[in-house]
Amino acid sequence: MSELSPLLTAQQTFIDAIRAGAIGTESVALAEALGRILAQPLQAQEDAPAYHRAIVEGFIVHASATQGASDENPISFKIIGKVRPGDALCPHFTAGEAIEVSTGAIVADGPIAIVRMWEAKQNGDNFTINRPFPPRFFIEDQGCDIKKGSEVIAAGTPLQPHHIGTLASLGINSVQVSRQPLVTLFASGDEVIPHTETFRPGLIRDCNTPMLAAAVTASGGLPQSAGIMGDNFDGFVGAVKKALATADMVIIAGGTAIGGRDFISDLIRELGELVVDGVPMKSGRPLIMGIANGKPIVCVAGHPPEALRGFRLFGAPAITKLTGQHGELPTE
């Protein structure tokens, strides 16, 4: 059997242990909503468009008055008024009369139509047509895009630019979104130093923290570094316990086994529940997952490419679940 099955089993076991939407919600202004996860289904409080409107420039006429028009039998209309975008009402008119209209202007209900400019042979305040027009021709009716009370955007949707436009079109200036999870990052190892410090042989620069912080941000989380922990079990337990008091999730890079001890597995057992203790796949031993205080702990390899891979397989889906989304599990 391929490596895919044990990986998916481990992923599903871990993700099932995380409570969806556990981090709560907050209200944000529309200008700050891009990329955020909508927390509740959004229902339209009004129709869109909010009124019947013209979608071409031309002349509004009663459709019945155009019936029978042809090249042999042109029908004449008299222009008695105008309606422009911004006008609150369309002037009243009768059969044989017409209202000049601009694109986007309000129009009335009923069996009326718009004669496009190029289909009208105009002479002063009069014009003729040589074909009939059906009712509501080139008219966009109120609510044809969005009906009041309908669901506009589903809960769990990452808000994209077109969603922002839709919300603005409905007069909405703030939305309820999932709070971004605060993710605390630990690097592990006596030999690991901050990437900004002077290097010497035998040491390893910590590139995992900035790399994983970027990955957390890209996944919708808020990363914060808790620094580099040495190979001191009790000190490490205390530091993670302190982090769990405020963070929504913890990521640990490296330190799977130290001095012959299953260091990270024992650390998670000390703090909470060990959910995944390695994955039976290539480079799968450092993949260790747990839950403490209801919060996920994701432990990945210290080797940077494997650390990032481990985050993609387990960390990113955990953030997705915390924010109330339901995404497919990655396979690589």
N, C-alpha and C positions, 0 to 999 in steps of 0.2 A: 504494500500500500504506500502511496506517496506521502510526503511530509505534510501535505495540506490538511489532512484529517486531524492529526494531533494538534496542529496549530489552531485550527478553527475551534476545536474542542476547548483548548485553553483560553482562547479569546472569549468565546461565548460564556464560559464559566465565570470569567472575571467580570465581563460586562453585565451579566445577570446579577452579580452581587452589588452593583452600583445602583443606587436609587435615582431614577430619572428626574431631572429638574430639581435635584436636591439643594441647589444653591440659591433658590429663590429668584425673585424678579425685581426690576426697577424701571422707573419711567425715564426715558431719555428724549431730548428734543429731536425733531426730525433731522436737523443738520448733523446730529451725532449718531444717527441710527444705521448708517451704512455698515453692512456686515454683521449687525447684531441679530440675535435670534428672537423672532416674535414669540412672545410668551402665551398669548391668548388669541383665539380666532378673531380676526378683525371684521366686523360687520359694517356695511355702509350706512351712514346716518342720513344719507340723501341720495337721490338719483344722480347718475352721471351719463350724459349731460343733464344739467338741472332744468333744462327747458328745451323745447323743440327749436332747432336751429338750422339755418341754411348751410349747405356744404359747397355751394357754388355761388357765383355772382350772377344775377339775372333779374327776372321779374316774377313775382308771386301772382298766380292767377287761380281762379276756380277751375279745377280739372274738367268739370262738366262743360264749361264754356269752350273748351278746346276740341270737343268731340266733333268729328266731321271735317276738321281742317285738312286741307290738301293743297297741292299746287294749283289745282283748278278752283279750289274754294278756300282761299286764305281768310283767316278770321282776325279781326282787328280788336285791339285793346287800348284803353286810354290810361296813361300813367297818372295816378292821382296823389302819390306820396312816396316816401322813402323810409326805409328802416336800416339802421346801421348798427354795428357791434356796440354794445353799451346801452342801446335803447331798451327800455323796460317792456314796451308793448309794440306790437305790430299794428299799424293803422287798419281800421275796418275798410273793406272794399266789397263791391258787389260784382255780379257777372258782367263781363265786358270791361271791367276796370282791372288795374294791375298796380302792384306796389314794387318799386325798385328795391332790390335787396343786395346787401354785401355778404360775402362769406362769413359765417359765424354769427350773423344777426338772428335775433329771436323771430320765430314765425308762429302762427296760430295753429290750433288743432283743426281737424276736419279735412275734407277731401279737396285739398289745395295742392298745387304743384309749382315747381320753379322752372320757368323757361330760361335756359341759358342764354347769355348775351348773344353768342354767335348764332343762335337759332331764331333770334328775333330780328325782323327787318324794321329798324326804327326810323321814324320821321317825326322829329320834335317830341311832343308828348304822347305820340301814338306809335304803335308797332303792330306788325302782323306776323302770324305764324302759319305754317303750311303743313302741320302734322298735329295729331292729338297727343296729350300728355296724361299719364296715369296719376292717380292720387298719390301724394307724398313723394313725388318724383324729386330727387336730390334734396330731401329733407331728412335730417337726423333727428329721430324722435326722442323725447325725454326718457332717460333710463335705458336707452338701447345698449349702452356699454355696461352699466352697473345699476342694478335695481336696489332701491332702499331696502335695508334689512338682509340683503344677500351677503354671503361670506366673500370677502374680497381677497384676503390672504390667510392661509391656514396657519395655525399654531405650529411652531417648530421651523418656520421658514427663515433662512438667512436672508435678510433684507438686501436686495440688490438695487442698482440705480432705477430700474423701471418700477420697482415697488415704491421707492421714494416719490417718484413722479405721480403714481396713483394716489398715494396718501395726500400729497399736496393738492391734487385735483379735487379731493374731497374735503379740503379745509382742515386736515388733521396736522397738528404741529408737534405732537408728542405721542409716543407709543410705549406700551409695556413690553419690555424685552427681558430675556433671561440675563441675570447678572453674569458678568464674565468671571469664570473661576480663577481664584488666586492660587497659583501653582508655585510651591517652594521647591527649589532645586538644590540638591546636595551633590558635590563631587566627593570622591572617597579615595583615600590612600595616603600613606605617609610620604610617598615620593612625589605627590602631585603638588604643583605650585601654581599660583595665579598666572595667567598668560602674560601679564605685564611685568612680572618679576624677572630678574637676571637669571639666565639659564646656565646650568652646568651639567656635565655628564652624570647620568644616574637619576636625574629628575625628569619629570614629565609635565609639560605645560597643560593647564586645564583648558582645553578647547571645547570640552563637552558642555560646560555651563553656558557660554555664549551661544553655542550651536543649538542646544536644547531650548534655551530661552527664546531664540528666534522661531523654533518650531512650535513652541507653546503659543507665541503671539500669532503665528500664521494659522493656528487651529482655533483661535478665538479666546485664548486664556490670557491671564495677566501674570507673567513670570516674575519671581523674585529670588535672588540668590541667597542661600544661607551659608555659603562659603564651602571650604574644603574640610572634610572631617578626617582625622587621622584614624589609625587602626585601634581605637579605644572603644570597646563595646558599650560600656556604661555611659561614656560621654556621648556616643552616637545616639543611644536610646533617648537620653535626656534632650538632645538637640531636636530630634524628630518629634518627640512628644511636645516640646515647646512650639514647634512649627505647626503642628496639627491643631493647636489652640486657635489659630487665626486662618490658616490656609485651608483651601477646599480640596487640595490634592498635593501629594509629595512625589517628587521624582528623585531617585538616587542612581547615580552613574558609578559603576564599579563596586569593588568590595564584596563580590559574591562569596568568595572563600578566602579566609585569612588564617594563617597558622593552622591549617587542617580543619578549621571550624566552618560550618555553614553560616557565616557571619550574618548575611542579610536575612536569610530564612529565620534564624534565631531572633534577629532584631524585630522582625514583623510579628513573630509569635509573642514576643515580649510586649508589643504594643497593641496587638489585636488578633485578627484572623489571617492565617496564611491560606490564600486561595489558589495560587498557582506556584508550584515549587519546581521551576524549570519546565521546559517543553521538550519532548522527545523528538528533536530535530537538530540539524547542524547548527552549532553555535547557540543552542537553546538553553543551556544551563544557566546563564546569567539572567534569563527572563523570569523574574520572581515578582508575584503580585500579591497584594494583601489589602485588607480593609481594616482601618482603625478609627474609632469614633465615627463610624459611618462614612469615612473618607478614603478614597483610593490611594494606595501607595504603589507606584510603578518603579520597578528596579530593572535597570538595563545594564548592558556590558560597559566596561570602561573603554574598550576600543572604539574610537569615534564612529566609524561607519556602522558598527553593530549597535552602538548606542542610539544613533538616529533611526536605524531600522527598527529597533525595539520600541522606540517612541511611536513610530508610525503604526506599528502593529497593535500596541496596547495603550499608549498615552493619548494619542489623538482620539481613538474611539471612546476613551474614558471621558475626555472633555466634551465630546459630542453628547454622551449620555447625561452628563451633569447639566448640560444646558437644555435638556428636554428634547433633543433631536433623536431621530432613529435612522442612522445611516448604515450602509452595508459595511461589513468588516473587511479591512484590506487583507490581501493575501501575500503581499511581499513588501 
